C-alpha cells in the first residue's frame, strides 16, 4: 500500500507484488489554508486503509515511515492489528513521531534514535538493505555496466527523482572529471534528457566514459558496487547502502527536507565515512575540488571505505522480520 502516484507503485509492480494506492497528504510546512484539504485526504486514506485491512486481514503491518504510511498505521490501530514502524533516518520527522504512538514497536537504525520514543518502544535493528549488496564485486559490476574495469569510477545520484542542483554542478565540471575517471550518473527523469544531450556534445573519448540514466532498477546494485566514490544526497538509503559496500561518499544534504538529511550526513562524517558539501556551495567549485582530491588520494579513500563498512548492519532485515513475527497476531 502506498501513494498511487509514487515510485512505490512502479517498484511493487516490477517486483510482482500486488499494490493498492491510497490517498495521502503531508503536513510538513503546509500553509494553514491548505490544512483542511490535507486533513480530508488523510481521512479518506484512512477509510481506504481500513477497507484494505479488512479485505487482506494481515497479522501485522510494516510501515517504512513518513506521511504516506499514516493512514495504514491508523487503520491497523483501529482494527487492532499490530504494527512495526521503521525509522530509517537518524531523527524522526513529524509523521513518525506521531505514528510511533500508535505502533506496537518502532525499529530504529541508530542507537541514538531510540531516545525520541518512550522507553521500550524503540528497538535498534539497523537499516535493512538488499543482501546482494554485501557480495557485489567491483570488477564484475563494472563489466556488467560496460565500464572500463581498470578506470576510477564516480557514481552520482540524487534519489529516485534525481537532484537538480547536483546535476547542474556536475554538468559544469564534466570535462575536468572525465579526464581522471568514468562516471555513472543517475539523474532522474526530469534532467536525464538534457544531460544525455550534454554527453552527446562531448568529444567521443570523454562521452564513452559518461553513462547517464534516468533511473536504475536491477542494475542499481552494480552501479553502487562499481564505484570508488559516490556523490549523493543524504537520505536514509544512502546511510544504509553505502556502508554495506564500504563506499566512500561526498554527501550533499537536500536543504529543503527538514533537518534529517543534514543529521544523516553529519553521522557519516563524524564516523569518518564521508565528506559533506553544502548544497549552496555546489556552484563555488568545491565539488570539483573535493572529487579530484579524493580520487587522487588512495589512502584517504581506503580509510573512508573502511570506516563506512564499520557502520554496516548486515542483519538489519532479519531483525525487522523477527520483530514482525514477535508482534504478529495469531492466524
Helices and strands as residue ranges (DSSP letters): E 2-3, H 7-14, E 21-22, G 32-34, H 35-56, E 61-63, G 67-69, H 70-78, E 83-87, H 94-102, E 105-108, G 111-116, E 122-124, G 131-135, H 138-144, E 153-157, H 164-172, H 174-178, E 182-186, H 189-200, H 204-207, E 210-213, H 220-226, E 229-232, H 236-245, E 249-251, H 260-270, E 274-276, G 279-284, H 286-295, H 298-310, H 316-327
